[in-house]
Amino acid sequence: MKLFVGLGNPGSKYARNRHNIGFMAVDRIAEDCGFGPWKSKFQAEIAEGRLGQEKVLLIKPQTFMNRSGQSVGEAMRFYKLDSTDVTVLHDELDLAPGKVRVKAGGGHAGHNGLRSIHEHISPAYDRVRLGIGHPGRKELVSPYVLGDFAKADSDWLEDVLRGVADGARHLANGDGGKFMNAVALRTAPPRSSKSPSEHPKPAAQTITEPAGDSRSAMQKLMDKFK
């Protein structure tokens, strides 16, 4: 079994915050991949389903961001899993909006949700870093991440969420490369371009013989060289 943890803050007040993109991602996986209904357990909302051959539990901690690790640790211990069975989907200030990266282990870079998970299960878990961009100055970070996505963000945000859901089965199977390919097909689809050789050629001109020409084919050929 795998645990996919989306990070965010509970309640409608925070639903569209940049900090809640992790919640949005697991919601989209649940919707697009046919997971069961959300239930309350482990101080979280959870939904069960399958991605490929893997059974997966989606988790949205309801403890508020800075105590997310309590919920994740409780679920992990209940199912007797290792931290390497956990993948956390979270907002990432150090990536431009619309960029997505996968990462195994590492530091928490000051992210309160990751910091809490580090404390409860160790740093040895996988992450899906969902870029939201940086406001530019440190003192602006808190109001920025707790602010809602703008209308102008709707298109790239939708592409990211759809891409994450498309690639979720690869993520469950541990294939980060195929997961990233699935995301890229949504966020940076290949352009439809044709090489010159692919353009249709102009129709060949048809030469009409003069009406009533009674010459034989051999005569016509000979007359050309007179």
Secondary structure, 3 states (H helix, E strand, C coil): CEEEEECCCCCHHHCCEHHHHHHHHHHHHHHHCCCCCCEEECCEEEEEEEECCEEEEEEEECCCHHHHHHHHHHHHHHCCCCHHHEEEEEEECCCCCCCEEEEECCCCCCCHHHHHHHHHHCCCCEEEEEECCCCCCHHHHHHHHCCECCHHHHHHHHHHHHHHHHHHHHHHCCCHHHHHHHHHHHHCCCCCCCCHHHCCCCCCCCCCCCCCCCCCHHHHHHHHCC
